[in-house]
Amino acid sequence: MMPGLPHLHDPADHEDQGQPGTHDDAREPAVQWAPWDEARRIAYGIPQPLPNILLPLAQCQDETLAESVTAEMPVPHYASAAADGWAVAGEGPWRIRTPQPAETDERLLLTLPPEKRMLPVVELAAGEATHVNSGDAVPFGTTALLEAHRGHVVPADPSVEAPASTEHGRRAVEGDTLEDATPAAPLVKNQDVRAVGEEIQQGDLLLRAGRKLNPVHLGLAASAGHDMLPVRRRPRVTVLLGYANVVEDGIPGPGEVRDSLSLQLPAVLKELGANVDQVRRVADGCEGMVSALTESPMGATSLLDARAEMVVTTGGTGHGEDDHVRQALAELGAHLVLDGVAQEPAHGVILAKLPEDGPVVLALPGSPLSAMTGLLTVGHALIAGATGEGLPATRRITAGRALEPLGRTRVIPAYLQDGRVLPEPTVGPAMLSGLAHADVLLVVPEDGMQPGQDMEVIPLPWRA
């Protein structure tokens, strides 16, 4: 939970909470100027939840686990040495056993790979010992591990001088005797041995459903025998960017606007749980939008266009002469679900469903902050409905200062200070600096805000 956001506002508190895929576009007319929270619930109810998918571990970073998973094997899955020393069985002294050649015929031995030429000691009987390094599998029958500094090797042949150093046991030979140099500290069963399943038993719960997977989760899953994990499938999104007078690099001239949405929208859509298949610039006007929604730039069999579940557009959602999105949707026979949101900014958000089981269209205003606010409210709810997650939660926090009433709801960037929420100073529809520094989106009701008032805020995905 974000610091300073102590109370979780459960969307289930709303009696009219929708469920994914419950919006019946055959019977319900478009909702006009819906309150911001109602617009979110409408969006959430439009898509049917997508089926879960299995992904290789390497592709699961930042994905959401769809089902709880258990360990496929114990961890560790073999008994291993926790230090360098001697694996011993029973009481000492112990007869030392060493790895033996895999072949008695030296010519045959040389035909084997180097790592196959010696057979390790895999089992010990009572009174036997063999040297192991930290991490090695200990032989079956091992009682405990005698650390290297405690082991004293006595040669089997008394006429042979004892090894000058036996710290790592390299000079011990088959049949030598190992004695405990510190018998006053008796060995404890399984001392310095990592037992099978010491960390995780087979069948133990590894990760709960709903986790956003990080690198450590993936490493844990791999250590317990998983190659793939079930994750929630992200809806595929095509982004159609409006306005032909946008400059994509360098310094724009008079009458031109430097592009920012082509950088923000795909990144935020991924943060919210979607995959962006393509980003395209659309010619201004109704004809350009109709063409973009019906024709593939890669040919009629384009897989990218054919598989998109959502289309996000920018610009042309107002009610002026140059606003063309409604006209384009009408020409295509789309069902208009949401026509405007009663909030500032982002009042021009439109939601529609293209015919013949086509994608959902989320049309955002063209001004940068308006587009981002609409995406973070209505768009987030739409994506959550498709992935099968709950309606994105809001939180409650105390207002830090007053805001005058404007007679309309504002959803604006804000920051947290000393456990209170304060509005950012730059919140105009085209301004991004306030959002860049914000911690949350603050919902300011029509009658304004007073210090100490309990306020609703929307977490930002990159700050949560």
Phi, psi and chi 1 to 4 in degrees:
 res  aa     phi    psi   chi1   chi2   chi3   chi4
   1 MET       -  142.3  179.6  178.0  -65.6      -
   2 MET   -67.2  136.6 -172.0 -174.0  -55.3      -
   3 PRO   -55.1  137.0  -23.8   33.0      -      -
   4 GLY    86.6    2.9      -      -      -      -
   5 LEU  -118.2   76.9  -61.8 -179.0      -      -
   6 PRO   -77.1  -26.1   27.7  -34.0      -      -
   7 HIS  -114.2  126.4  175.8   69.2      -      -
   8 LEU   -89.2  125.4 -179.5   66.5      -      -
   9 HIS   -93.4  109.6 -179.2   61.8      -      -
  10 ASP   -77.7  122.1 -172.1  -10.4      -      -
  11 PRO   -59.4  -21.3  -21.1   32.0      -      -
  12 ALA   -67.4  -12.8      -      -      -      -
  13 ASP   -62.7  -23.4  -67.6  -17.1      -      -
  14 HIS   -78.9  125.5  -63.6  -77.1      -      -
  15 GLU   -64.9  -28.1  -68.5 -176.6   -0.3      -
  16 ASP   -97.4   26.8   56.1  -11.8      -      -
  17 GLN   -55.0  127.5  158.4   78.4   22.8      -
  18 GLY   -84.0  171.2      -      -      -      -
  19 GLN  -124.4  151.3  -62.8  -63.9  -33.3      -
  20 PRO   -56.4  136.5  -22.1   32.1      -      -
  21 GLY    77.3   14.1      -      -      -      -
  22 THR   -98.7   -3.6   58.2      -      -      -
  23 HIS   -77.0  122.4 -177.3   83.6      -      -
  24 ASP   -98.8   95.5 -174.4   -7.3      -      -
  25 ASP   -75.0   -7.1   62.7    1.5      -      -
  26 ALA   -79.7  -20.7      -      -      -      -
  27 ARG  -118.9  -24.7  -66.9 -178.9  -64.5  175.9
  28 GLU   -94.6  128.6  -62.4 -178.5   13.6      -
  29 PRO   -74.4  166.5   28.1  -34.4      -      -
  30 ALA   -62.7  139.2      -      -      -      -
  31 VAL   -90.5  124.3  177.7      -      -      -
  32 GLN  -104.3  136.5  -66.9 -174.0  -39.9      -
  33 TRP    51.3   51.6  -54.0  115.5      -      -
  34 ALA   -69.8  141.7      -      -      -      -
  35 PRO   -55.1  152.8  -22.7   33.0      -      -
  36 TRP   -57.8  -39.6   74.2  -85.9      -      -
  37 ASP   -72.9  -34.6   51.9  -11.2      -      -
  38 GLU   -67.4  -38.8 -178.7 -175.0   -8.0      -
  39 ALA   -60.4  -38.7      -      -      -      -
  40 ARG   -63.7  -43.9  -68.5  168.9   77.1 -123.4
  41 ARG   -67.2  -36.5  -68.0 -166.1  -63.4  -85.1
  42 ILE   -62.4  -47.7  -69.6  170.7      -      -
  43 ALA   -61.6  -41.0      -      -      -      -
  44 TYR   -62.8  -32.0 -177.6   70.6      -      -
  45 GLY   -84.2   -5.3      -      -      -      -
  46 ILE   -75.0  -55.3  -69.2  175.0      -      -
  47 PRO   -81.8  149.7   27.9  -31.5      -      -
  48 GLN   -78.0  136.4  -68.4  -72.0  -17.7      -
  49 PRO   -58.1  134.4  -24.3   34.2      -      -
  50 LEU   -76.6  150.8  -62.3  167.9      -      -
  51 PRO   -67.0  148.7   24.0  -32.7      -      -
  52 ASN   -68.7  159.3  -59.4  -31.6      -      -
  53 ILE  -132.4  158.5   57.9  172.7      -      -
  54 LEU   -98.4  131.5  -79.7  171.3      -      -
  55 LEU  -124.8  145.1  -75.5 -177.7      -      -
  56 PRO   -58.4  150.1  -19.6   30.5      -      -
  57 LEU   -53.1  -39.4  -70.0  179.7      -      -
  58 ALA   -63.7  -18.2      -      -      -      -
  59 GLN  -104.3    6.5  -62.3  177.4   26.4      -
  60 CYS   -93.7   -3.9  -72.3      -      -      -
  61 GLN   -54.9  128.0  171.5   74.7   32.6      -
  62 ASP    68.7    6.1  -66.7  -29.5      -      -
  63 GLU   -83.7  163.2  -61.0  -62.0  -25.7      -
  64 THR  -100.8  125.5  -59.5      -      -      -
  65 LEU   -66.7  126.1 -168.9   64.7      -      -
  66 ALA   -85.2  -30.7      -      -      -      -
  67 GLU  -136.9  147.6  -55.4  167.6   13.5      -
  68 SER   -64.4  142.6  -64.0      -      -      -
  69 VAL  -122.7  148.3  -65.4      -      -      -
  70 THR  -116.1  167.0   57.5      -      -      -
  71 ALA   -71.8  129.7      -      -      -      -
  72 GLU   -77.5  -19.7  -66.1  -71.7  -55.4      -
  73 MET  -153.3  161.2   65.4 -178.9 -171.3      -
  74 PRO   -71.3  156.5   24.9  -32.6      -      -
  75 VAL  -128.4  118.3  179.1      -      -      -
  76 PRO   -71.0  157.1   26.3  -33.0      -      -
  77 HIS   -91.8    1.8   65.3  -77.5      -      -
  78 TYR  -144.5  152.2   63.3   89.6      -      -
  79 ALA   -71.7  131.0      -      -      -      -
  80 SER  -133.8  161.2   62.1      -      -      -
  81 ALA   -80.5  135.1      -      -      -      -
  82 ALA   -90.7   -3.0      -      -      -      -
  83 ALA  -159.2  167.4      -      -      -      -
  84 ASP   -72.8  140.4  -66.0  -12.9      -      -
  85 GLY   164.2 -146.7      -      -      -      -
  86 TRP  -120.1  125.0  -60.1   91.5      -      -
  87 ALA   -79.5  123.3      -      -      -      -
  88 VAL  -123.5  150.8  -60.1      -      -      -
  89 ALA  -122.3  126.7      -      -      -      -
  90 GLY    72.9 -160.9      -      -      -      -
  91 GLU   -85.2  151.6  -60.0  -66.5  -29.9      -
  92 GLY   -87.1  173.9      -      -      -      -
  93 PRO   -66.8  165.9   27.0  -33.8      -      -
  94 TRP  -124.0  142.0  -58.9  -86.9      -      -
  95 ARG   -80.9  127.7  176.2 -179.8  173.9  -86.1
  96 ILE   -81.0  134.1  -67.9  176.3      -      -
  97 ARG  -115.5  144.0  -65.5 -175.7   54.9 -164.8
  98 THR  -127.8  157.8   60.1      -      -      -
  99 PRO   -56.4  142.3  -25.4   35.5      -      -
 100 GLN  -117.1  153.7  -62.7  -61.6  -55.4      -
 101 PRO   -58.0  141.3  -22.1   33.4      -      -
 102 ALA   -71.8  -22.3      -      -      -      -
 103 GLU  -134.5  139.9  -69.2  -73.9   -9.6      -
 104 THR   -80.3  -25.5   55.4      -      -      -
 105 ASP   -84.6  115.8 -172.6  -32.8      -      -
 106 GLU   -61.5  -31.6 -171.0  169.6  -17.7      -
 107 ARG   -65.9  -41.1  -67.1  169.6  -60.4  177.7
 108 LEU   -68.5  -35.7  -67.6  176.1      -      -
 109 LEU   -59.8  -38.5 -170.4   64.9      -      -
 110 LEU   -70.6  -16.5  -67.0  173.5      -      -
 111 THR   -78.6  -13.6   65.3      -      -      -
 112 LEU   -87.5  151.9  -61.7  175.5      -      -
 113 PRO   -58.8  148.0  -18.3   29.1      -      -
 114 PRO   -52.2  -38.4  -27.0   34.6      -      -
 115 GLU   -74.8   -8.9   67.6  -84.8   10.7      -
 116 LYS  -104.8    2.0  -59.0  -71.7 -172.9 -178.8
 117 ARG   -80.9  -19.9  -68.5  174.2 -173.3  172.9
 118 MET  -118.8  136.2  -59.7  -61.5  -70.8      -
 119 LEU   -93.9  120.6  -63.2  175.3      -      -
 120 PRO   -70.4  161.1   27.5  -35.0      -      -
 121 VAL   -79.7  115.6  177.8      -      -      -
 122 VAL  -104.9  -10.3  -64.1      -      -      -
 123 GLU  -149.6  140.4 -175.7  173.3    1.8      -
 124 LEU  -120.2  138.6  -65.8  174.6      -      -
 125 ALA   -94.2  164.8      -      -      -      -
 126 ALA   -55.3  134.4      -      -      -      -
 127 GLY    87.8    9.7      -      -      -      -
 128 GLU  -116.6  159.4  -67.0 -177.6  -24.3      -
 129 ALA  -149.6  155.8      -      -      -      -
 130 THR  -149.1  151.5 -168.6      -      -      -
 131 HIS   -78.6  140.0 -176.3  -94.3      -      -
 132 VAL  -136.6  154.0  -69.7      -      -      -
 133 ASN  -103.2  160.0  -67.9  -43.3      -      -
 134 SER   -55.0  129.6  178.6      -      -      -
 135 GLY    93.9  -15.7      -      -      -      -
 136 ASP   -68.1  150.6  -74.1   -9.4      -      -
 137 ALA   -67.8  132.1      -      -      -      -
 138 VAL   -87.0  144.9  -61.3      -      -      -
 139 PRO   -61.7  151.5  -21.0   33.0      -      -
 140 PHE   -58.5  137.1 -178.9   76.5      -      -
 141 GLY    96.8   -4.0      -      -      -      -
 142 THR   -64.0  131.8  -63.6      -      -      -
 143 THR   -90.5  -42.8  -58.4      -      -      -
 144 ALA  -162.1  175.0      -      -      -      -
 145 LEU  -113.3  124.9 -172.3  128.8      -      -
 146 LEU   -94.3  115.6 -177.8   71.2      -      -
 147 GLU   -61.7  151.9  -68.9 -171.9   39.1      -
 148 ALA   -54.5  -40.3      -      -      -      -
 149 HIS   -71.2  -15.3   67.5  -87.9      -      -
 150 ARG   -91.4  -10.4  -70.9 -176.9   60.6  173.3
 151 GLY   -89.4  128.0      -      -      -      -
 152 HIS  -117.6  121.0  173.8   64.2      -      -
 153 VAL   -95.4  129.1  177.2      -      -      -
 154 VAL  -111.0  120.5  178.2      -      -      -
 155 PRO   -61.5  146.0  -20.0   32.3      -      -
 156 ALA   -66.3  -34.6      -      -      -      -
 157 ASP   -96.9  110.2 -174.8  -12.3      -      -
 158 PRO   -58.5  -22.8  -20.1   31.8      -      -
 159 SER   -76.8  -12.1   64.3      -      -      -
 160 VAL   -91.5  128.2  176.7      -      -      -
 161 GLU   -65.2  140.0 -174.7  177.4   -9.8      -
 162 ALA   -61.1  149.0      -      -      -      -
 163 PRO   -57.3  143.6  -20.0   30.6      -      -
 164 ALA   -64.2  -35.1      -      -      -      -
 165 SER  -143.2  130.3  172.4      -      -      -
 166 THR  -123.5   24.9   59.0      -      -      -
 167 GLU   -55.1  -41.1 -179.0 -178.8   -3.0      -
 168 HIS  -109.4    6.5  -61.8  -66.8      -      -
 169 GLY    67.8   18.3      -      -      -      -
 170 ARG   -71.2  -24.6  -66.0 -170.5 -178.6   93.7
 171 ARG   -94.6   -5.4  -61.9 -169.7 -177.2 -176.0
 172 ALA   -67.4  144.4      -      -      -      -
 173 VAL  -122.3  164.6  -62.7      -      -      -
 174 GLU   -54.3  126.6 -173.4   84.5   10.2      -
 175 GLY    98.7  -14.3      -      -      -      -
 176 ASP   -63.1  165.1  -73.3   -8.8      -      -
 177 THR  -110.8  137.3  -61.3      -      -      -
 178 LEU  -106.5  128.5  174.6   69.4      -      -
 179 GLU  -119.2  150.7  -64.5  179.1  -10.7      -
 180 ASP   -83.2  117.2 -172.0  -11.2      -      -
 181 ALA   -74.1  -14.5      -      -      -      -
 182 THR  -129.6   67.1   56.8      -      -      -
 183 PRO   -64.7  -16.2   23.6  -33.6      -      -
 184 ALA   -68.1  -17.8      -      -      -      -
 185 ALA  -109.1   83.8      -      -      -      -
 186 PRO   -61.1  148.7   22.6  -32.5      -      -
 187 LEU   -70.9  143.4  -68.9  173.9      -      -
 188 VAL  -102.5  142.8  177.6      -      -      -
 189 LYS   -53.6  133.7 -176.0  174.5  176.7   61.3
 190 ASN    64.6   18.1  -72.4  -30.8      -      -
 191 GLN   -59.5  128.2  178.7  174.4  -48.6      -
 192 ASP    58.9   25.9  -70.5  -39.4      -      -
 193 VAL  -116.7  125.9  174.1      -      -      -
 194 ARG   -83.1  111.6  -62.7 -171.5 -176.0  100.7
 195 ALA   -75.3  156.2      -      -      -      -
 196 VAL   -58.3  129.4  172.6      -      -      -
 197 GLY    72.2   16.1      -      -      -      -
 198 GLU   -59.5  -38.2 -179.1  178.4   83.5      -
 199 GLU   -90.2  -48.6  179.3 -176.3   -3.2      -
 200 ILE  -139.9  133.4  -60.2  168.6      -      -
 201 GLN   -91.2  150.0  -66.8  -73.0  -20.7      -
 202 GLN   -57.2  131.7 -176.6  175.3    0.8      -
 203 GLY    92.4   -9.2      -      -      -      -
 204 ASP   -65.2  149.4  -80.0   -4.7      -      -
 205 LEU   -67.6  124.9  177.2   66.3      -      -
 206 LEU   -94.4  -56.0  -82.2 -175.1      -      -
 207 LEU  -140.6  138.5  -62.4  166.8      -      -
 208 ARG   -88.4  149.5  -66.2 -172.0 -176.7  -83.0
 209 ALA   -57.0  145.2      -      -      -      -
 210 GLY    96.0   -8.6      -      -      -      -
 211 ARG   -69.1  135.3  -75.8  -88.0 -167.4  177.6
 212 LYS   -83.0  118.2 -174.4  175.3 -178.1  179.7
 213 LEU   -77.5  129.2  -64.3  168.0      -      -
 214 ASN  -112.7  175.2   63.2   37.9      -      -
 215 PRO   -58.5  -34.3  -27.3   35.8      -      -
 216 VAL   -68.8  -39.1  179.0      -      -      -
 217 HIS   -57.4  -43.1  -65.4  145.1      -      -
 218 LEU   -66.1  -40.6  -54.5 -174.5      -      -
 219 GLY   -63.7  -40.2      -      -      -      -
 220 LEU   -62.6  -44.8  177.9   65.7      -      -
 221 ALA   -61.8  -41.5      -      -      -      -
 222 ALA   -63.7  -42.5      -      -      -      -
 223 SER   -64.1  -24.8   72.2      -      -      -
 224 ALA   -99.0   14.6      -      -      -      -
 225 GLY    98.5    7.4      -      -      -      -
 226 HIS   -89.2  139.7  -72.8  -85.2      -      -
 227 ASP  -106.7  -24.5  -62.0  -46.0      -      -
 228 MET  -139.3  159.6  -53.3 -179.6   80.3      -
 229 LEU  -134.5  147.3  -71.7  175.6      -      -
 230 PRO   -79.9  122.9   28.4  -31.9      -      -
 231 VAL  -127.4  160.3  -62.2      -      -      -
 232 ARG   -72.8  131.5  -68.9  174.1  179.0  163.4
 233 ARG   -75.4  132.3 -175.8  161.8   86.7   72.5
 234 ARG   -78.8  136.1  -66.3  169.8  174.8  -97.0
 235 PRO   -65.7  144.1   22.1  -31.7      -      -
 236 ARG   -88.8  133.0  -58.8 -179.1 -177.8   96.8
 237 VAL  -125.0  136.6  178.4      -      -      -
 238 THR  -105.7  130.4  -69.0      -      -      -
 239 VAL  -105.2  125.1  175.6      -      -      -
 240 LEU  -114.5  111.4  -56.7  178.0      -      -
 241 LEU   -95.5  127.8  -61.0  170.5      -      -
 242 GLY   -90.5  179.6      -      -      -      -
 243 TYR    73.8  108.1  -65.7  109.2      -      -
 244 ALA   -77.8  -16.2      -      -      -      -
 245 ASN   -90.2   17.0   62.6  -21.1      -      -
 246 VAL   -82.3  135.7  166.9      -      -      -
 247 VAL  -101.6  126.6  175.2      -      -      -
 248 GLU   -90.5  -11.2  -63.9 -174.0  -17.6      -
 249 ASP  -155.9  164.2   51.1   48.8      -      -
 250 GLY    74.8 -166.2      -      -      -      -
 251 ILE   -95.7  120.9  -53.0  -62.6      -      -
 252 PRO   -72.3  152.8   25.4  -32.6      -      -
 253 GLY   -90.9  179.4      -      -      -      -
 254 PRO   -56.6  135.3  -23.5   34.2      -      -
 255 GLY    82.4   -4.3      -      -      -      -
 256 GLU  -107.7  157.9  -63.8  177.3  -31.9      -
 257 VAL  -127.4  132.4  178.2      -      -      -
 258 ARG   -72.6  128.8  176.9   61.6 -164.8  -95.8
 259 ASP   -66.9  133.7  171.5   47.0      -      -
 260 SER  -129.1  -26.4   63.2      -      -      -
 261 LEU   -69.7  -30.6  -69.6  176.6      -      -
 262 SER   -66.0  -22.4   66.3      -      -      -
 263 LEU   -86.3  -41.9  -61.9  172.3      -      -
 264 GLN   -76.1  -50.9  -63.5  176.8   76.6      -
 265 LEU   -57.1  -51.0  -75.5 -178.9      -      -
 266 PRO   -60.4  -39.2  -23.4   34.7      -      -
 267 ALA   -66.8  -42.9      -      -      -      -
 268 VAL   -70.1  -38.3  175.9      -      -      -
 269 LEU   -57.4  -39.8  -78.1  163.2      -      -
 270 LYS   -66.7  -41.5 -175.3  170.2  178.0   62.2
 271 GLU   -58.9  -35.0  -73.5  -92.2    7.2      -
 272 LEU   -83.3   -6.9  -62.4  179.8      -      -
 273 GLY   113.9   12.1      -      -      -      -
 274 ALA  -111.4  163.5      -      -      -      -
 275 ASN  -113.7  128.1  -84.1  -23.7      -      -
 276 VAL   -92.6  115.6  175.5      -      -      -
 277 ASP   -81.1  -35.0  -78.2  -21.8      -      -
 278 GLN  -159.0  153.2   58.2  177.0  -54.2      -
 279 VAL  -125.5  123.9  179.4      -      -      -
 280 ARG  -131.0  145.1  -69.1  156.1   48.5 -167.5
 281 ARG   -88.1  133.6 -174.2   70.8   61.9 -172.7
 282 VAL  -111.4  136.4  179.1      -      -      -
 283 ALA   -63.2  141.9      -      -      -      -
 284 ASP   -63.7  150.5  -77.0  -12.6      -      -
 285 GLY   103.0  164.9      -      -      -      -
 286 CYS   -61.2  -43.7  177.1      -      -      -
 287 GLU   -60.6  -41.3 -175.3  178.3  -15.2      -
 288 GLY   -63.8  -39.8      -      -      -      -
 289 MET   -69.8  -43.1 -179.4   58.8   67.8      -
 290 VAL   -58.8  -45.1  169.6      -      -      -
 291 SER   -61.1  -43.4  174.3      -      -      -
 292 ALA   -65.9  -31.7      -      -      -      -
 293 LEU   -84.6  -11.7  -70.9  171.3      -      -
 294 THR  -122.0  -24.2   56.3      -      -      -
 295 GLU  -112.6  138.7  -62.7  176.2    8.8      -
 296 SER   -92.0  133.4  165.6      -      -      -
 297 PRO   -71.5   -6.8   27.9  -34.6      -      -
 298 MET  -112.2   11.4  -57.0  172.3   62.4      -
 299 GLY   104.5  164.0      -      -      -      -
 300 ALA   -64.7  -21.3      -      -      -      -
 301 THR  -101.3   20.6   58.2      -      -      -
 302 SER   -58.2  121.9  166.2      -      -      -
 303 LEU   -68.4  -33.7  -69.7  177.2      -      -
 304 LEU   -62.1  -47.3  -70.5  176.5      -      -
 305 ASP   -68.7  -39.9  -76.7  -25.4      -      -
 306 ALA   -66.4  -27.1      -      -      -      -
 307 ARG  -103.8    0.7   66.4 -176.4 -176.3  176.1
 308 ALA   -67.7  130.2      -      -      -      -
 309 GLU   -92.1  -21.6  -78.7  101.3   16.2      -
 310 MET  -138.2  148.6  -62.3  179.1 -173.0      -
 311 VAL  -124.8  129.0  175.7      -      -      -
 312 VAL  -112.4  124.5  175.0      -      -      -
 313 THR  -115.6  160.2   72.3      -      -      -
 314 THR  -129.3  138.4   63.9      -      -      -
 315 GLY    87.7  157.6      -      -      -      -
 316 GLY    76.2   23.5      -      -      -      -
 317 THR  -104.5    1.8   64.4      -      -      -
 318 GLY   -79.7 -157.6      -      -      -      -
 319 HIS  -123.6   21.6  -68.9  -86.8      -      -
 320 GLY   -88.6 -179.2      -      -      -      -
 321 GLU   -63.4  -32.4  -67.8 -178.2    2.8      -
 322 ASP   -89.8    0.3  -64.2  -30.5      -      -
 323 ASP   -88.2  124.1  -65.2  -45.5      -      -
 324 HIS  -125.5   -5.0   51.4  -91.5      -      -
 325 VAL   -65.7  -45.4  170.4      -      -      -
 326 ARG   -60.4  -42.0  -71.5  176.9 -172.3   78.9
 327 GLN   -63.5  -42.9 -178.3 -177.3  -12.5      -
 328 ALA   -63.3  -43.0      -      -      -      -
 329 LEU   -64.7  -38.9  -68.4  171.5      -      -
 330 ALA   -64.5  -42.3      -      -      -      -
 331 GLU   -63.1  -29.2  -71.9 -168.8   15.9      -
 332 LEU   -87.3   -2.3  -67.2  171.7      -      -
 333 GLY    75.5   23.2      -      -      -      -
 334 ALA   -71.3  151.0      -      -      -      -
 335 HIS   -93.3  119.6  172.0   73.4      -      -
 336 LEU   -79.8  118.7 -155.7   60.3      -      -
 337 VAL   -96.9  -43.2  179.5      -      -      -
 338 LEU  -134.1  125.3  178.9   67.2      -      -
 339 ASP  -123.9   82.2 -170.9    2.3      -      -
 340 GLY    96.5  147.8      -      -      -      -
 341 VAL  -124.8  136.2 -178.3      -      -      -
 342 ALA   -81.7   66.4      -      -      -      -
 343 GLN  -149.6  158.4   71.1  175.2   50.6      -
 344 GLU  -123.9  133.8  -66.7  -70.9  -13.6      -
 345 PRO   -78.2 -170.3   29.7  -32.7      -      -
 346 ALA    79.8   26.2      -      -      -      -
 347 HIS   -69.7  -16.3   63.6  -87.7      -      -
 348 GLY   -91.1   17.5      -      -      -      -
 349 VAL   -67.4  135.0  171.8      -      -      -
 350 ILE  -125.2  140.3  -63.6  171.2      -      -
 351 LEU  -123.6  132.7  -90.0  176.0      -      -
 352 ALA  -146.1  159.2      -      -      -      -
 353 LYS  -119.3  120.9 -171.9   78.3  166.9   59.3
 354 LEU   -71.7  150.4  -69.5  175.8      -      -
 355 PRO   -69.3  170.6   25.0  -33.1      -      -
 356 GLU    56.0   47.3  -60.9  179.2    2.6      -
 357 ASP    57.7   33.8 -158.1   28.2      -      -
 358 GLY   -75.9  179.2      -      -      -      -
 359 PRO   -70.8  161.1   24.0  -32.9      -      -
 360 VAL   -80.1  136.5  177.3      -      -      -
 361 VAL  -106.3  121.6  177.1      -      -      -
 362 LEU  -106.6  106.7  169.8   63.5      -      -
 363 ALA   -98.4  118.8      -      -      -      -
 364 LEU  -105.2  153.1  -59.4  172.2      -      -
 365 PRO   -62.0  163.0  -18.6   30.4      -      -
 366 GLY   -85.7  -20.8      -      -      -      -
 367 SER   -69.6  135.5  -63.0      -      -      -
 368 PRO   -55.2  -49.8  -28.2   36.0      -      -
 369 LEU   -68.8  -37.9 -177.5   58.4      -      -
 370 SER   -60.4  -44.8  -64.3      -      -      -
 371 ALA   -62.8  -43.9      -      -      -      -
 372 MET   -68.5  -39.3  -67.1  -59.8  -65.3      -
 373 THR   -64.7  -43.0  -55.4      -      -      -
 374 GLY   -62.8  -38.0      -      -      -      -
 375 LEU   -67.6  -40.7  179.4   61.7      -      -
 376 LEU   -75.8  -15.6  -67.6  166.7      -      -
 377 THR  -104.1  -73.9   53.6      -      -      -
 378 VAL   -68.8  -44.7  178.6      -      -      -
 379 GLY   -63.2  -40.9      -      -      -      -
 380 HIS   -62.2  -42.1 -167.9 -175.5      -      -
 381 ALA   -63.8  -40.2      -      -      -      -
 382 LEU   -61.0  -45.3 -178.4   67.6      -      -
 383 ILE   -66.9  -40.4  -67.3  167.4      -      -
 384 ALA   -61.0  -38.8      -      -      -      -
 385 GLY   -63.4  -36.4      -      -      -      -
 386 ALA   -72.7  -33.6      -      -      -      -
 387 THR   -86.4   -8.4   57.7      -      -      -
 388 GLY    85.3   10.1      -      -      -      -
 389 GLU   -82.6  170.0  -61.4 -176.4   20.8      -
 390 GLY   -72.5  163.0      -      -      -      -
 391 LEU   -57.0  128.0 -178.1   66.5      -      -
 392 PRO   -51.2  131.3  -27.6   36.0      -      -
 393 ALA   -78.4  148.6      -      -      -      -
 394 THR  -106.1  174.2   60.5      -      -      -
 395 ARG  -133.3  166.0  -66.1 -175.8  168.7   95.5
 396 ARG  -115.0  138.3  -50.2  -68.6  -57.6 -166.1
 397 ILE  -152.6  156.2 -167.5  166.0      -      -
 398 THR   -79.1  136.5  -56.0      -      -      -
 399 ALA   -69.8  141.4      -      -      -      -
 400 GLY   -95.1  -18.7      -      -      -      -
 401 ARG  -158.4  176.7   73.4  172.4 -179.7   85.3
 402 ALA   -87.8  149.0      -      -      -      -
 403 LEU  -130.9  134.1  -83.4  179.1      -      -
 404 GLU   -68.9  152.3   71.9  -77.2    0.0      -
 405 PRO   -72.2  141.6   23.6  -31.0      -      -
 406 LEU  -120.0   -0.6  -70.6 -174.9      -      -
 407 GLY    78.8    8.8      -      -      -      -
 408 ARG  -150.9  154.9   58.4 -175.8 -179.5  -86.4
 409 THR   -74.4  137.0  -60.2      -      -      -
 410 ARG  -116.8  137.1  -73.2  165.0  -77.1  174.5
 411 VAL  -120.3  102.2 -179.6      -      -      -
 412 ILE  -129.8  155.4   57.0  175.7      -      -
 413 PRO   -62.9  143.8  -21.2   32.8      -      -
 414 ALA  -149.0  163.1      -      -      -      -
 415 TYR  -125.6  163.5   63.4   96.0      -      -
 416 LEU  -107.3  135.7  -54.8  177.4      -      -
 417 GLN  -147.5  122.4 -173.6  176.4   77.7      -
 418 ASP    52.1   42.4  -60.5  -33.4      -      -
 419 GLY    75.7   13.0      -      -      -      -
 420 ARG  -127.6  159.6  -66.3 -178.5  174.6 -115.4
 421 VAL  -106.2  134.5   61.6      -      -      -
 422 LEU  -130.4  137.2  -62.1  159.4      -      -
 423 PRO   -71.1  143.1   25.3  -33.0      -      -
 424 GLU   -69.4  149.8  -74.7  -77.4   -7.9      -
 425 PRO   -74.7  -25.2   24.1  -32.6      -      -
 426 THR  -108.8  100.8   51.0      -      -      -
 427 VAL  -130.8   20.9  -64.7      -      -      -
 428 GLY   -68.0  156.5      -      -      -      -
 429 PRO   -55.3  -29.8  -24.6   34.0      -      -
 430 ALA   -99.4    3.0      -      -      -      -
 431 MET   -94.7  130.6  -61.7  177.1  178.5      -
 432 LEU  -109.4  -14.9  -77.1  177.2      -      -
 433 SER   -63.8  -37.2   54.7      -      -      -
 434 GLY   -62.1  -44.7      -      -      -      -
 435 LEU   -67.2  -33.9 -175.8   59.9      -      -
 436 ALA   -62.1  -31.3      -      -      -      -
 437 HIS  -102.6   -1.4  -58.9  -66.3      -      -
 438 ALA   -76.6  156.3      -      -      -      -
 439 ASP  -100.6  -28.9  -63.5  -50.1      -      -
 440 VAL  -150.1  170.7  -66.0      -      -      -
 441 LEU  -100.4  128.4  -69.9  177.3      -      -
 442 LEU   -99.1  129.6  168.0   65.4      -      -
 443 VAL   -93.9  110.3 -179.1      -      -      -
 444 VAL  -103.4  116.4 -176.2      -      -      -
 445 PRO   -70.0  174.1   22.4  -30.5      -      -
 446 GLU   -58.1  -33.9  -64.8  179.6    0.9      -
 447 ASP   -90.7   16.8   55.1   -1.2      -      -
 448 GLY    82.0 -158.8      -      -      -      -
 449 MET  -145.2  142.7  178.8  174.4   79.8      -
 450 GLN  -122.0  148.0  -63.8  -60.7  -38.9      -
 451 PRO   -56.1  136.7  -22.6   32.5      -      -
 452 GLY    86.7   -7.7      -      -      -      -
 453 GLN   -72.3  143.0 -174.8  176.6  -11.9      -
 454 ASP   -78.6  115.7 -170.9   33.3      -      -
 455 MET  -114.3  150.6  -57.1  -59.6  -63.8      -
 456 GLU   -93.1  133.9 -168.1  163.0   14.4      -
 457 VAL  -130.7  154.7  -60.4      -      -      -
 458 ILE  -111.4  117.8  -57.8  166.6      -      -
 459 PRO   -63.1  147.9  -20.7   32.3      -      -
 460 LEU   -93.6  134.7  -62.2  174.9      -      -
 461 PRO   -61.2  -30.1   20.2  -31.5      -      -
 462 TRP   -85.7   -3.1   53.8   86.8      -      -
 463 ARG  -116.3  -12.3  -59.8  -75.1  -70.9  172.6
 464 ALA   -69.9      -      -      -      -      -
